[in-house]
Amino acid sequence: MKMCPNCHHPVASDSIFCENCGFDLRKAPSKPKQSRRGLRTAKPGKGTKWLTRTVWTVLAVAVIIVATLGFSFYNKQVGKEKQVANMADMITNNQSNDLAKVMVSDNPNLKITGNTVQPLLTYARTHKNYTKAFQRALMTSGETRDQSFKLITDGHTMLVFPIYKLRVRTMHPVLTTNVANATLEANGTPLVTAKNSHFTYTAGPLFPGHYAFKLSGSRSKATAHANLMKSNDVHRQISLLATGTTTGKDEVSNDADTTSDGQPTADEDSADNKTSTGKEATALSSSDQEGINAASNEFGFDVDDNTYTVSTPADSMLEIKVYDKSSGQHEGTFRYDQIHSIVSEYNPDTNKFETND
């Protein structure tokens, strides 16, 4: 027997209409199937839930892996690593116009062009390990050790990935001459004409790199070469002083940088050390050459481009002074710990020897 859902009167199991109220039993809602124990069919069990969770976990892990691989691929192809490598290649391959496009100046008065960056390319050609150190420093700290170049973001790709450029710290060397009406030049470009015989002029803004300063437009001659690369080179004193000769003409070639009194500039870190005092690396002992090579590898200068003096300030410690071979200019002072194979460079700003970390 079954019950009429309308009046709850018992009706025969094969009845189509309720005999009591006439309700059409075919319209009655069907009852849910029951299990053997008279219970409703069970909901999905723990096994189904576990399977669902597993699927979602696998999908989540897959998404993370794909995202990680995608980011890694992006970084190697067009990300920070690739962009910095491209900048280094532009320096190595003398791509001045391309290099200028990824540079911005800290001084709006310096317009960066393919010609502007040439002093840096000249410096890099004579210091063959510089580019390697340049690239490594930008990747590790975002700034070169000499603090001349710093990575900055200049927009984003796909609104996420940064586009990098290099902010340049400009140089403002102070030139001095004792020749009135002579023209002061930097790498062949006229800067200013001296108004009197005790003339001082702050040049710049100049792009970091190698410069040849000289006098022109006068019988008096004076030249000075300088690598303007470090923080203490920003306002470097450059002397273009001419001294009288026995012929009555003012003729002097000042290949080493000079002070305002015409005397050779003392070392950046010790007044007792003059320029042009070093020896070829090959003329030194094998122990000294080991320290020079270690400093060259760590701080990115070419061994053959310089001369050296080596002393022993402490047991198992070499102090290496480096001078530019062509100009005699002091390039830096390094210490090599022979026991631990650690190289450090003297920083005149902090008055300390610092590692390249």
Residue, then its C-alpha position, 0 to 999 in steps of 0.5 A: m500500500k502507498m499513501c496519497p500525498n494529497c490527503h494521506h489516504p491509503v491507495a492501492s499500489d497500482s492506482i492512478f487516482c486517489e480513491n478518496c480525493g481523486f488526486d492524480l498519483r502520477k504527479a506525486p514526487s518520487k521518493p529518493k532511492q534507499s539503501r538496503r537499510g532504508l537510508r538515502t543514498a550516501k553522499p560522496g565518500k572520503g575517497t572522492k574528497w581525497l581525489t578532488r583535493t589531490v587533483w587541485t594540489v597537483l594543478a596548483v603545483a603545476v601552476i607554480i612550476v610553470a610560473t617559476l620556469g616562465f620567470s626564469f626564462y624571462n629573466k635570462q632572455v629579457g630580464k635583469e640578467k640579460q639587460v645587464a649582460n647587454m649593457a656590458d656587451m655594448i661597452t665591450n663592442n663599442q656600441s656607443n649609440d646603443l649604450a647611450k639609449v640605456m643611460v640617464s644622467d644625474n645632471p640634466n645639463l649632460k645630454i647623453t649621446g654616442n659621443t658622450v659615452q666615448p670616454l668610458l669606452t676608451y677607459a674600458r679598452t685600456h682596462k680590459n677587466y673593467t667590463k666584467a667587474f661592471q657586470r658582476a657589480l650591477m648584478t650583485s648590488g645594482e651599482t658599480r664599485d666606483q659608484s659611477f653607474k647605478l641600475i634604476t627602473d624605467g617602466h615595466t614590460m607587461l606591467v610586471f617586469p622592470i626595464y632597467k637603465l643606468r644612472v650616471r654620476t657626472m664628473h666636474p673636474v677643476l682645471t687650473t692654468n697659468v696661461a692667459n687666453a689659452t683654450l682648455e680642452a678635454n679630449g679635443t673639445p674646447l671647454v673655455t678660454a682662460k681669462n687670466s694667468h691664474f685661471t680656475y675653471t670647473a668643467g662638466p658635467l662630463f661622462p665618466g671615463h678617460y680624458a686628455f686635458k690640454l692647452s691650445g691656442s697658445r705657444s704654451k703647452a700643457t697636457a694632463h691625462a686622468n681617469l675620472m671614474k671614482s667618487n673622489d674623481v668628481h671634483r678632481q684637481i687637474s693642473l695645466l700649468a706651463t713652466g718656462t724653458t731655457t728657450g723662452k717658450d712655455e713648453v711642458s708635457n704634463d702626462a701625469d696629473t699635477t697639483s696647482d703648484g705644478q708638482p706631481t700629485a701625491d697618491e690618493d691614499s698616501a702623500d709619500n707615494k708619487t706617481s710613475t713609481g711602479k714596476e712591470a708585474t713581470a719584474l716582480s717576484s712570483s709571490d708579488q705577481e700572485g697578489i697582482n693577478a688576484a687583485s686584477n681578477e677581483f677588481g677588473f683591471d688589466v695587469d699589462d696596463n699598469t705598473y706596481t709597487v708591492s710592500t708587506p704591511a703585515d705577515s702574509m699580507l701584500e699591499i699593492k699600489v697600481y699606477d697607469k702605465s701611460s700616465g703614471q696616475h695612481e689607480g688604486t691600492f689593494r691588499y692581498d691576504q696570502i693565507h685566505s686568498i682575500v683581496s681588498e681595495y682601499n676606499p679613500d672615502t671611508n679610509k678603509f680597505e674593503t672587499n668586493d662583496 
